[in-house]
């Protein structure tokens, strides 16, 4: 040790802290959270431009008169709630969405289990075939269904005539028109449920099914006590997503019936188009489209509450 130096710290003296490298802005830029936020800016901009702004602008339009020159408050909503036609629209929208989503979830659940039990390359083949309805553009596939059930050139009616059954005016009858609208939506949307459920079933450990088989569980008991509990959250999420998409469906109803006969098959989207675009009443059309928001909000609250509760129980 050199003469005159000491390693003993002097009382009341603290060594200076090392100088921070770079500015605070530089340190913030190096954080992963900052990088992630900056990469999400384009997404936020798209959401603001195509979702948030149109939503609030629609609220503003719905408070104007037909000529969009005067503020009339909630008059458009009051008028719609007093309209018998709009009552039919609410009923048909709920009937269409709830029935179609239930059937898509049920059939998708069954198909997922059938596909899960198919082994080898055959599963890939059948999976590709069953995904075709979801891959084909909805407008194009709906035109194919329209050709099969339309009154003048119906392939289905031609087949019925071959077996001695009188042709049926499917799209001129309220009951038949509602039936076919739901069936086309089910045909188009079931593959989405199937592939989501199948992906979740692939993650279920095989040991659970093997243990159940050793205990003598039947196929139904395996589904009830193993598959269904494991699929509850994904069933809830896909149901909510499908409800949102189905409530906002436009192309299937517009192509098949355009609301006929006598406005009994209109859903929110097609009735908003008829009132807002065809009739030139943009504020009233905006009010019609906004009626979907509280209905979907109620569904979302109940479904997401169940998902949150099950997630907490699993932790």
N, C-alpha and C positions, 0 to 999 in steps of 0.2 A: 504494500500500500504506500502511495506517495506521501512524503512528509507534509504535514499541515492539512490533510484531508481527513474527513470522517464520514462514516455511513449512518451516524445517528441523526434522525430528523430533528430539526430545530423546532422548539415549541412555538405554536402560533403561526407556523409557516406551512403552506400546502403547495405542492408542486403544481405548476400550471397544467391544465388539461390539454390533451392534444387537440390541435385545430381540426374541426370537421372538414372532411374532404368534399368539396363541391357545395353548392347552394341547396337550400331546402327544396327548391323546385326540381333540381337534378335528382335528389333523393326520392322525391315523390314519383318522378317519372320512371325510376327504376323498380318501383313496386309492381308486383304482378297484378294486384287489384286495379291499379291505375291503367295498366296495359289492357286488361280485360275490359274495363269501362270504355276506353277509347275505341276498342274494336267493336263494341256494341253501339257506338254512336250512329252508324248508318241504319241499324235496325230500329233504334229509337226514332230516328228521323222518318223512316217509312211508316212506323206505327202512328206517329203524330200526324203525318200527312194524309194517310189513307184510312185511319180508324178514329183517332181522337178528334181531329178537326171536322170530318164529316158528321160525327155523332153530335157534337155541339152545334154545328150549323143546321142539322136537321131539327134539333130542338128549337132553334131560332125560327126556322121556316114554319114550323108547325104552329107558331103563335101569330102568323100573319093571315090576312084575308086572301081570297082567291087570286086577286091581282097583285099580291105581295106589296101593297102600298100602305097598309094600315095594320097596326098592332091590335089583335083581337083577343089576346090571352088564351084561355083554355076552351074557346068556343068550338074549335075543330074536334077536340076530344069529347066534349059534351054532345056534339052532333053525332059522332060515331057511336057513342054508347046508347043513344036513343034510336039507332038505325037497326031494323030487323035484319037487313042484309049483313051488317057487320057482326051481329050476333051469330049468324051462320058461319061467317069467316072465323070467328074465335072457336066455335065448336069444331069446325072442320080442321082447323090448324092443330088443335089439341088431339083430336081423334087420329089424324094422319100421323103426327109426330110420335105420340105415345104408343100407338099400335105398331107402327113400323119399327121403332127402336126396340120394342119388346120382342118382336118376331126376329129381328136381326140378331139380337143378343142370344135368344134361345137357339136359333138355327146355327149361329156361329159357334156357340158352346158345344153343340152336338158334333158339328163338323170338325172342330178342333180335336175332340177326343177320338173321333174316327181316324183323322190324319195322324194323330200321335201314336196310335196302335198299328199303323202301317209301317213296316220296316223295309229297308233296302231302297233301291232307286225308284220303286213305284211311288213312294211318298213325294219325291220331287216332281214326278210327272203329274200326279193328281193335284198337288199344291199349285202348280202352274196353271192347270186347267181351271181350277176353282177360283183363281185370282183374275181370270179374264174379264168377268163382269165389272170388276172394280177398275181395271186398266183401261177399258174402252171408254172414250169420252161420253158423259151422261147424255148429252143432246143427241149424239149419234145412236146410242143404244135405245133411247126413248123413241126415236123415229122408227126403229125396227119394231118395237112393241106396238106403236101406233098402227103400223101397217098390218100387224097380225090381228088386231082387235077392232080396227075401224070398220064402220058399218058397210061401206060400199065394196071394199077390197079386202075384207078380213079373211086371213088364212084360217083362223080358228073357226069362223062360221062355215067356211068351205068344208072343213073336216067334219063339223057337226052335220052338215047336209048329207055327207057321204054315209052317215050312220042313221039317217032319217030324223034328225032333230032340226026343228025350225030355227033359222038364224036369229040371233039375239043382238039387239042394238045396244052393245055394251056401253058406249060413251054417251048415249042419250038417256040412260037410266041413272038416277042419282046413286042408288045402291051399287050397281055394277061399276059405275065410274069411280066411286070411292074405293071399291075393292081393287080395281086395276091400278089406281094411283099408288096405293099402299104396296101392292105386290111388286110393281116395277121398282119402287124405292128399296124394298127388301132384297130383291134380286141384285140390285146395284151395290148395296151397302153391306150385305152379309160377309163377303170376303174380308173386309176390313176387321170385323169382329173375329173372324176365324183366325186370321194371321196374328192378331194381338194375343188371343187366348193360347194359340199354339206356341208362340214364343215364350209365354209364361210357363206353360206346361213343361217345356224343355228344361226349365230351370228347377223344377221340382225333383228332389233327390229320389232316385229309383228305390233306395232302401226303404222309404216309407211305404211304397206299394208292395215291396217284397215282405215287409213285416206284417202288413195287413193281410196279405195272401196266406202267410203262415198261421195267422190267427183265424183264418177261415172267412175273411170278409168277402162279400160278393162284389160284383162290378159296380152296382149301384151304391153300395156302402163306401167303396173307394172314392167314387165321385163325390158323395155327400160329405164324407168326413176328411178327405184329403184334398181333392182337386178344388172343390168349391171354396173352402176356407182360404186356400192359397191364391185363388183367383178373385177374391172379393174386391180388393182395391182396384185391380185392372178392369174388372167389370164396371165398377163405379165410374172410373175415369173415362173409359170408352163410351159408356152410356151418356155421360154428360156431354162429351164432345159430339157424339152423334145427335143428341137432342138439339144442340146449337145449330148444327149443319142442317138437320132435317126441318127444323122450324123455319130456317131461312131458305129452304129449297124453292127454286123458281122454275127450272127448266122442265122437270117432269110434268108438273101440273100445267104449265103453259103450253107445252107441246101436245099433251094428250087431250085436254079439255078446255083450256083457257078459262076455267071457272064454270063452264057449262055442266049440266043444264041449270039454268035459272040461278046462277051464282052459288050453287050448292057445293061446288068442289073448290072454291077459292081458298087459298091459304094467304097468310099475311103478305108474302112477297108478290104474288100475282095480283092480289086486290090492290096493293099499293101501286103496282105498275098500271093497272087499269084506271085507277082514280087519278094518279099523279101524272102519268104520261099520256095515256089515251084520251082522258077527259081534260087534261090541261090544268088540273088543280094540284099543283106541286105542294102547297102547304098541307092539304088534306092527305095526300099520299105520304108525306113525311110523318104525319100523326099516326097513320096506319102502321107504318114500319116500326115506329117507336113503341107500339103496344107489345112487341115481342120482348122488349128489355125487362119489364117487371116479371113476366112469366118465367123467362129464363133465369132471372136472378133468384127466384124462389127455388127452382130446381137445383141451381148451383149451390145455394146455401145448404140445403138438406143433404145433397150428395157429398159435398166436400166436408161437411161436418162429420159424416159417417167415416170417411177416409181418414180424417184427422184422429178420430177416436180410436180406430183400429190400429193406426200407426203408433199412437202412444201406448196402447196395450201391448204391442209387440216389443217395445223397447224394454 
